[in-house]
């Protein structure tokens, strides 16, 4: 049954790819900082393509909307005298292919709806099915596409791929991934490449100052991301701690132990991040947890560590005022 399902899904994928590759113009649902930065954090805008789109014939003051305008059209990029880069400029800066410039608003909406409908099908036979908390499961599939692309700076060597169900994960394999149109997963790829580069710059700066410095990566809202494992494999960090909701932490632990460690025999428990269940909306609990992390041991020991805090696509899901409190 699984193999019959897979064949049917592969055919659907081919039809969907052709269906999504329509004529039109590009949308830009993610805004990233312009210029060099050592800050290893970003807050992405929602990927929901139904967000209001201003009319190309209206001014910003009127608030008039038009469904066919490209998001941010005639506003972003150096050619529009804006400090916010265009999609093409950001993609060029991080060495990633840009989103599909011919995709219409309707194409983005169709793709979004397809993602939501297919997730339950993709995990229909999954004994370790994780919850899709704040799109974390959808993002795992999107990251598996770029993770399987050896030419992408966001490549993870198939780590994300190895967290997915055995039968259905083949739709994002190295062979199939090249046929997907550059839509939502391309935005996530750009974001991933940007953050990986920013973290690398922070690590290089810290170790140039003191070669004995130890690097600790602290991910707030890590979801099912494999960045901590990837960077530890590459020797960029010495330790990683992830904070997320209890149900996400429990689900990720199952994925790491029941799938990743079994599929990658060279990995051990020591290569995995420490995971702490927590609600980021509870500021006092977060503060206590972070204090425990960064002040382990005596003062001479914890001063050897350089801590990097990463927020990726999480702040938009927090209660009002919480993101500012977390940054403080």
TORKOL-4160 file (C-alpha; in steps of 0.2 Angstrom, whole numbers, padded with zeros to 4 digits, m for minus):
328
<pt num="1" X="0000" Y="0000" Z="0000"/>
<pt num="2" X="0014" Y="0012" Z="0004"/>
<pt num="3" X="0023" Y="0009" Z="m0013"/>
<pt num="4" X="0006" Y="0011" Z="m0022"/>
<pt num="5" X="0003" Y="0027" Z="m0012"/>
<pt num="6" X="0021" Y="0033" Z="m0016"/>
<pt num="7" X="0019" Y="0030" Z="m0035"/>
<pt num="8" X="0002" Y="0040" Z="m0035"/>
<pt num="9" X="0010" Y="0054" Z="m0025"/>
<pt num="10" X="0025" Y="0055" Z="m0037"/>
<pt num="11" X="0013" Y="0057" Z="m0052"/>
<pt num="12" X="0004" Y="0070" Z="m0042"/>
<pt num="13" X="0020" Y="0079" Z="m0038"/>
<pt num="14" X="0024" Y="0080" Z="m0057"/>
<pt num="15" X="0007" Y="0087" Z="m0061"/>
<pt num="16" X="0008" Y="0099" Z="m0047"/>
<pt num="17" X="0025" Y="0105" Z="m0052"/>
<pt num="18" X="0018" Y="0109" Z="m0070"/>
<pt num="19" X="0003" Y="0117" Z="m0062"/>
<pt num="20" X="0012" Y="0128" Z="m0051"/>
<pt num="21" X="0024" Y="0134" Z="m0064"/>
<pt num="22" X="0012" Y="0147" Z="m0072"/>
<pt num="23" X="0016" Y="0164" Z="m0079"/>
<pt num="24" X="0015" Y="0180" Z="m0068"/>
<pt num="25" X="0026" Y="0189" Z="m0056"/>
<pt num="26" X="0036" Y="0186" Z="m0040"/>
<pt num="27" X="0030" Y="0189" Z="m0022"/>
<pt num="28" X="0041" Y="0192" Z="m0008"/>
<pt num="29" X="0034" Y="0186" Z="0009"/>
<pt num="30" X="0051" Y="0186" Z="0019"/>
<pt num="31" X="0061" Y="0202" Z="0023"/>
<pt num="32" X="0079" Y="0200" Z="0028"/>
<pt num="33" X="0091" Y="0213" Z="0035"/>
<pt num="34" X="0102" Y="0222" Z="0022"/>
<pt num="35" X="0121" Y="0223" Z="0022"/>
<pt num="36" X="0133" Y="0213" Z="0033"/>
<pt num="37" X="0128" Y="0209" Z="0051"/>
<pt num="38" X="0135" Y="0198" Z="0065"/>
<pt num="39" X="0117" Y="0196" Z="0073"/>
<pt num="40" X="0112" Y="0178" Z="0071"/>
<pt num="41" X="0093" Y="0181" Z="0073"/>
<pt num="42" X="0079" Y="0185" Z="0061"/>
<pt num="43" X="0060" Y="0187" Z="0062"/>
<pt num="44" X="0052" Y="0182" Z="0046"/>
<pt num="45" X="0035" Y="0188" Z="0040"/>
<pt num="46" X="0021" Y="0176" Z="0038"/>
<pt num="47" X="0022" Y="0164" Z="0023"/>
<pt num="48" X="0003" Y="0165" Z="0022"/>
<pt num="49" X="0000" Y="0171" Z="0004"/>
<pt num="50" X="m0017" Y="0179" Z="0008"/>
<pt num="51" X="m0009" Y="0193" Z="0017"/>
<pt num="52" X="m0015" Y="0211" Z="0010"/>
<pt num="53" X="m0006" Y="0216" Z="m0006"/>
<pt num="54" X="m0006" Y="0235" Z="m0010"/>
<pt num="55" X="m0012" Y="0241" Z="m0027"/>
<pt num="56" X="0001" Y="0246" Z="m0039"/>
<pt num="57" X="m0010" Y="0261" Z="m0044"/>
<pt num="58" X="m0013" Y="0266" Z="m0026"/>
<pt num="59" X="m0001" Y="0276" Z="m0014"/>
<pt num="60" X="0004" Y="0269" Z="0003"/>
<pt num="61" X="m0008" Y="0281" Z="0012"/>
<pt num="62" X="m0024" Y="0275" Z="0003"/>
<pt num="63" X="m0023" Y="0257" Z="0009"/>
<pt num="64" X="m0031" Y="0251" Z="m0007"/>
<pt num="65" X="m0028" Y="0233" Z="m0011"/>
<pt num="66" X="m0026" Y="0224" Z="m0027"/>
<pt num="67" X="m0025" Y="0205" Z="m0028"/>
<pt num="68" X="m0013" Y="0204" Z="m0043"/>
<pt num="69" X="0001" Y="0216" Z="m0037"/>
<pt num="70" X="0018" Y="0209" Z="m0032"/>
<pt num="71" X="0021" Y="0210" Z="m0014"/>
<pt num="72" X="0033" Y="0225" Z="m0011"/>
<pt num="73" X="0033" Y="0229" Z="m0029"/>
<pt num="74" X="0041" Y="0246" Z="m0033"/>
<pt num="75" X="0047" Y="0247" Z="m0015"/>
<pt num="76" X="0061" Y="0236" Z="m0011"/>
<pt num="77" X="0079" Y="0236" Z="m0018"/>
<pt num="78" X="0092" Y="0249" Z="m0022"/>
<pt num="79" X="0084" Y="0253" Z="m0039"/>
<pt num="80" X="0069" Y="0259" Z="m0028"/>
<pt num="81" X="0081" Y="0269" Z="m0016"/>
<pt num="82" X="0076" Y="0257" Z="m0002"/>
<pt num="83" X="0087" Y="0250" Z="0012"/>
<pt num="84" X="0076" Y="0234" Z="0011"/>
<pt num="85" X="0084" Y="0223" Z="m0002"/>
<pt num="86" X="0074" Y="0215" Z="m0016"/>
<pt num="87" X="0071" Y="0196" Z="m0017"/>
<pt num="88" X="0085" Y="0195" Z="m0031"/>
<pt num="89" X="0097" Y="0205" Z="m0021"/>
<pt num="90" X="0095" Y="0194" Z="m0005"/>
<pt num="91" X="0096" Y="0178" Z="m0015"/>
<pt num="92" X="0112" Y="0185" Z="m0024"/>
<pt num="93" X="0119" Y="0190" Z="m0007"/>
<pt num="94" X="0118" Y="0173" Z="0001"/>
<pt num="95" X="0121" Y="0163" Z="m0015"/>
<pt num="96" X="0104" Y="0155" Z="m0017"/>
<pt num="97" X="0093" Y="0154" Z="m0032"/>
<pt num="98" X="0078" Y="0167" Z="m0030"/>
<pt num="99" X="0060" Y="0163" Z="m0029"/>
<pt num="100" X="0051" Y="0160" Z="m0045"/>
<pt num="101" X="0049" Y="0177" Z="m0054"/>
<pt num="102" X="0035" Y="0171" Z="m0064"/>
<pt num="103" X="0024" Y="0164" Z="m0050"/>
<pt num="104" X="0007" Y="0174" Z="m0048"/>
<pt num="105" X="m0002" Y="0177" Z="m0032"/>
<pt num="106" X="m0014" Y="0163" Z="m0036"/>
<pt num="107" X="0001" Y="0151" Z="m0038"/>
<pt num="108" X="0007" Y="0155" Z="m0021"/>
<pt num="109" X="m0010" Y="0152" Z="m0014"/>
<pt num="110" X="m0012" Y="0136" Z="m0023"/>
<pt num="111" X="0005" Y="0130" Z="m0016"/>
<pt num="112" X="0000" Y="0135" Z="0001"/>
<pt num="113" X="m0016" Y="0126" Z="0001"/>
<pt num="114" X="m0008" Y="0110" Z="m0006"/>
<pt num="115" X="0005" Y="0110" Z="0008"/>
<pt num="116" X="m0008" Y="0110" Z="0021"/>
<pt num="117" X="m0018" Y="0097" Z="0013"/>
<pt num="118" X="m0004" Y="0085" Z="0009"/>
<pt num="119" X="0005" Y="0085" Z="0026"/>
<pt num="120" X="m0008" Y="0073" Z="0034"/>
<pt num="121" X="m0006" Y="0062" Z="0019"/>
<pt num="122" X="0013" Y="0062" Z="0019"/>
<pt num="123" X="0012" Y="0056" Z="0038"/>
<pt num="124" X="m0002" Y="0044" Z="0036"/>
<pt num="125" X="0009" Y="0029" Z="0040"/>
<pt num="126" X="0021" Y="0038" Z="0051"/>
<pt num="127" X="0022" Y="0031" Z="0068"/>
<pt num="128" X="0032" Y="0045" Z="0074"/>
<pt num="129" X="0021" Y="0059" Z="0067"/>
<pt num="130" X="0026" Y="0076" Z="0075"/>
<pt num="131" X="0014" Y="0090" Z="0077"/>
<pt num="132" X="0014" Y="0104" Z="0065"/>
<pt num="133" X="0017" Y="0118" Z="0078"/>
<pt num="134" X="0018" Y="0135" Z="0070"/>
<pt num="135" X="0022" Y="0127" Z="0053"/>
<pt num="136" X="0037" Y="0118" Z="0060"/>
<pt num="137" X="0033" Y="0102" Z="0051"/>
<pt num="138" X="0030" Y="0111" Z="0035"/>
<pt num="139" X="0047" Y="0120" Z="0037"/>
<pt num="140" X="0055" Y="0103" Z="0040"/>
<pt num="141" X="0049" Y="0097" Z="0022"/>
<pt num="142" X="0054" Y="0113" Z="0014"/>
<pt num="143" X="0072" Y="0112" Z="0022"/>
<pt num="144" X="0073" Y="0094" Z="0016"/>
<pt num="145" X="0072" Y="0101" Z="m0002"/>
<pt num="146" X="0087" Y="0113" Z="0000"/>
<pt num="147" X="0096" Y="0101" Z="0013"/>
<pt num="148" X="0097" Y="0088" Z="m0001"/>
<pt num="149" X="0105" Y="0101" Z="m0013"/>
<pt num="150" X="0123" Y="0100" Z="m0012"/>
<pt num="151" X="0126" Y="0116" Z="m0022"/>
<pt num="152" X="0115" Y="0126" Z="m0009"/>
<pt num="153" X="0123" Y="0135" Z="0005"/>
<pt num="154" X="0109" Y="0129" Z="0015"/>
<pt num="155" X="0113" Y="0111" Z="0012"/>
<pt num="156" X="0113" Y="0100" Z="0027"/>
<pt num="157" X="0119" Y="0084" Z="0019"/>
<pt num="158" X="0102" Y="0076" Z="0020"/>
<pt num="159" X="0099" Y="0078" Z="0039"/>
<pt num="160" X="0082" Y="0085" Z="0037"/>
<pt num="161" X="0078" Y="0071" Z="0025"/>
<pt num="162" X="0083" Y="0058" Z="0037"/>
<pt num="163" X="0069" Y="0065" Z="0049"/>
<pt num="164" X="0055" Y="0061" Z="0037"/>
<pt num="165" X="0045" Y="0045" Z="0035"/>
<pt num="166" X="0054" Y="0032" Z="0025"/>
<pt num="167" X="0041" Y="0030" Z="0010"/>
<pt num="168" X="0035" Y="0047" Z="0007"/>
<pt num="169" X="0051" Y="0056" Z="0010"/>
<pt num="170" X="0056" Y="0051" Z="m0008"/>
<pt num="171" X="0046" Y="0065" Z="m0015"/>
<pt num="172" X="0060" Y="0077" Z="m0009"/>
<pt num="173" X="0075" Y="0066" Z="m0013"/>
<pt num="174" X="0090" Y="0072" Z="m0022"/>
<pt num="175" X="0083" Y="0066" Z="m0039"/>
<pt num="176" X="0065" Y="0073" Z="m0037"/>
<pt num="177" X="0069" Y="0090" Z="m0028"/>
<pt num="178" X="0075" Y="0098" Z="m0044"/>
<pt num="179" X="0058" Y="0098" Z="m0051"/>
<pt num="180" X="0050" Y="0109" Z="m0038"/>
<pt num="181" X="0046" Y="0127" Z="m0043"/>
<pt num="182" X="0055" Y="0140" Z="m0032"/>
<pt num="183" X="0041" Y="0145" Z="m0020"/>
<pt num="184" X="0039" Y="0144" Z="m0001"/>
<pt num="185" X="0054" Y="0132" Z="0001"/>
<pt num="186" X="0065" Y="0144" Z="m0008"/>
<pt num="187" X="0061" Y="0158" Z="0005"/>
<pt num="188" X="0065" Y="0146" Z="0019"/>
<pt num="189" X="0081" Y="0141" Z="0010"/>
<pt num="190" X="0086" Y="0160" Z="0009"/>
<pt num="191" X="0082" Y="0162" Z="0027"/>
<pt num="192" X="0093" Y="0147" Z="0032"/>
<pt num="193" X="0107" Y="0152" Z="0021"/>
<pt num="194" X="0107" Y="0169" Z="0029"/>
<pt num="195" X="0107" Y="0163" Z="0047"/>
<pt num="196" X="0120" Y="0150" Z="0044"/>
<pt num="197" X="0131" Y="0164" Z="0036"/>
<pt num="198" X="0128" Y="0175" Z="0051"/>
<pt num="199" X="0132" Y="0162" Z="0064"/>
<pt num="200" X="0148" Y="0158" Z="0055"/>
<pt num="201" X="0153" Y="0176" Z="0055"/>
<pt num="202" X="0150" Y="0177" Z="0074"/>
<pt num="203" X="0160" Y="0161" Z="0077"/>
<pt num="204" X="0174" Y="0167" Z="0066"/>
<pt num="205" X="0175" Y="0184" Z="0076"/>
<pt num="206" X="0174" Y="0176" Z="0093"/>
<pt num="207" X="0188" Y="0163" Z="0089"/>
<pt num="208" X="0199" Y="0176" Z="0081"/>
<pt num="209" X="0198" Y="0186" Z="0097"/>
<pt num="210" X="0202" Y="0170" Z="0108"/>
<pt num="211" X="0206" Y="0153" Z="0100"/>
<pt num="212" X="0201" Y="0144" Z="0116"/>
<pt num="213" X="0183" Y="0151" Z="0115"/>
<pt num="214" X="0170" Y="0138" Z="0116"/>
<pt num="215" X="0154" Y="0141" Z="0106"/>
<pt num="216" X="0136" Y="0137" Z="0112"/>
<pt num="217" X="0121" Y="0139" Z="0101"/>
<pt num="218" X="0105" Y="0143" Z="0109"/>
<pt num="219" X="0090" Y="0141" Z="0098"/>
<pt num="220" X="0074" Y="0148" Z="0104"/>
<pt num="221" X="0059" Y="0140" Z="0095"/>
<pt num="222" X="0070" Y="0127" Z="0086"/>
<pt num="223" X="0056" Y="0117" Z="0080"/>
<pt num="224" X="0062" Y="0102" Z="0069"/>
<pt num="225" X="0077" Y="0111" Z="0063"/>
<pt num="226" X="0094" Y="0102" Z="0062"/>
<pt num="227" X="0105" Y="0117" Z="0062"/>
<pt num="228" X="0113" Y="0113" Z="0078"/>
<pt num="229" X="0118" Y="0095" Z="0072"/>
<pt num="230" X="0124" Y="0102" Z="0056"/>
<pt num="231" X="0135" Y="0115" Z="0064"/>
<pt num="232" X="0142" Y="0103" Z="0077"/>
<pt num="233" X="0147" Y="0091" Z="0063"/>
<pt num="234" X="0156" Y="0105" Z="0054"/>
<pt num="235" X="0166" Y="0109" Z="0070"/>
<pt num="236" X="0158" Y="0127" Z="0071"/>
<pt num="237" X="0150" Y="0125" Z="0088"/>
<pt num="238" X="0154" Y="0115" Z="0104"/>
<pt num="239" X="0137" Y="0113" Z="0111"/>
<pt num="240" X="0119" Y="0117" Z="0107"/>
<pt num="241" X="0103" Y="0120" Z="0117"/>
<pt num="242" X="0085" Y="0121" Z="0110"/>
<pt num="243" X="0070" Y="0128" Z="0119"/>
<pt num="244" X="0053" Y="0125" Z="0112"/>
<pt num="245" X="0035" Y="0119" Z="0117"/>
<pt num="246" X="0034" Y="0103" Z="0127"/>
<pt num="247" X="0025" Y="0094" Z="0113"/>
<pt num="248" X="0038" Y="0099" Z="0100"/>
<pt num="249" X="0053" Y="0094" Z="0111"/>
<pt num="250" X="0045" Y="0077" Z="0114"/>
<pt num="251" X="0041" Y="0074" Z="0095"/>
<pt num="252" X="0059" Y="0080" Z="0090"/>
<pt num="253" X="0067" Y="0068" Z="0103"/>
<pt num="254" X="0057" Y="0054" Z="0095"/>
<pt num="255" X="0063" Y="0059" Z="0077"/>
<pt num="256" X="0081" Y="0061" Z="0082"/>
<pt num="257" X="0082" Y="0044" Z="0092"/>
<pt num="258" X="0070" Y="0033" Z="0082"/>
<pt num="259" X="0075" Y="0040" Z="0065"/>
<pt num="260" X="0091" Y="0050" Z="0064"/>
<pt num="261" X="0102" Y="0040" Z="0075"/>
<pt num="262" X="0096" Y="0023" Z="0067"/>
<pt num="263" X="0099" Y="0030" Z="0049"/>
<pt num="264" X="0116" Y="0038" Z="0053"/>
<pt num="265" X="0126" Y="0026" Z="0064"/>
<pt num="266" X="0140" Y="0037" Z="0066"/>
<pt num="267" X="0130" Y="0050" Z="0076"/>
<pt num="268" X="0128" Y="0047" Z="0095"/>
<pt num="269" X="0117" Y="0055" Z="0108"/>
<pt num="270" X="0132" Y="0067" Z="0111"/>
<pt num="271" X="0130" Y="0074" Z="0094"/>
<pt num="272" X="0112" Y="0079" Z="0098"/>
<pt num="273" X="0106" Y="0096" Z="0105"/>
<pt num="274" X="0100" Y="0097" Z="0123"/>
<pt num="275" X="0082" Y="0101" Z="0122"/>
<pt num="276" X="0072" Y="0110" Z="0135"/>
<pt num="277" X="0053" Y="0111" Z="0135"/>
<pt num="278" X="0046" Y="0128" Z="0138"/>
<pt num="279" X="0033" Y="0141" Z="0133"/>
<pt num="280" X="0042" Y="0156" Z="0126"/>
<pt num="281" X="0028" Y="0167" Z="0131"/>
<pt num="282" X="0032" Y="0164" Z="0149"/>
<pt num="283" X="0046" Y="0177" Z="0151"/>
<pt num="284" X="0051" Y="0173" Z="0169"/>
<pt num="285" X="0053" Y="0154" Z="0165"/>
<pt num="286" X="0063" Y="0158" Z="0149"/>
<pt num="287" X="0075" Y="0170" Z="0159"/>
<pt num="288" X="0078" Y="0156" Z="0173"/>
<pt num="289" X="0081" Y="0143" Z="0159"/>
<pt num="290" X="0094" Y="0154" Z="0150"/>
<pt num="291" X="0102" Y="0159" Z="0166"/>
<pt num="292" X="0105" Y="0141" Z="0170"/>
<pt num="293" X="0112" Y="0138" Z="0153"/>
<pt num="294" X="0124" Y="0152" Z="0152"/>
<pt num="295" X="0130" Y="0151" Z="0170"/>
<pt num="296" X="0134" Y="0132" Z="0171"/>
<pt num="297" X="0149" Y="0128" Z="0182"/>
<pt num="298" X="0160" Y="0142" Z="0191"/>
<pt num="299" X="0163" Y="0159" Z="0184"/>
<pt num="300" X="0179" Y="0154" Z="0176"/>
<pt num="301" X="0171" Y="0140" Z="0167"/>
<pt num="302" X="0156" Y="0149" Z="0160"/>
<pt num="303" X="0167" Y="0164" Z="0154"/>
<pt num="304" X="0175" Y="0152" Z="0142"/>
<pt num="305" X="0159" Y="0151" Z="0132"/>
<pt num="306" X="0152" Y="0162" Z="0118"/>
<pt num="307" X="0133" Y="0161" Z="0117"/>
<pt num="308" X="0124" Y="0164" Z="0101"/>
<pt num="309" X="0105" Y="0166" Z="0102"/>
<pt num="310" X="0095" Y="0162" Z="0087"/>
<pt num="311" X="0077" Y="0166" Z="0083"/>
<pt num="312" X="0071" Y="0159" Z="0067"/>
<pt num="313" X="0053" Y="0162" Z="0061"/>
<pt num="314" X="0046" Y="0161" Z="0079"/>
<pt num="315" X="0042" Y="0178" Z="0085"/>
<pt num="316" X="0027" Y="0181" Z="0074"/>
<pt num="317" X="0019" Y="0167" Z="0084"/>
<pt num="318" X="0022" Y="0174" Z="0101"/>
<pt num="319" X="0010" Y="0185" Z="0111"/>
<pt num="320" X="0011" Y="0204" Z="0109"/>
<pt num="321" X="0026" Y="0212" Z="0118"/>
<pt num="322" X="0034" Y="0195" Z="0121"/>
<pt num="323" X="0047" Y="0197" Z="0106"/>
<pt num="324" X="0054" Y="0213" Z="0113"/>
<pt num="325" X="0055" Y="0206" Z="0131"/>
<pt num="326" X="0064" Y="0191" Z="0124"/>
<pt num="327" X="0077" Y="0202" Z="0116"/>
<pt num="328" X="0079" Y="0213" Z="0131"/>
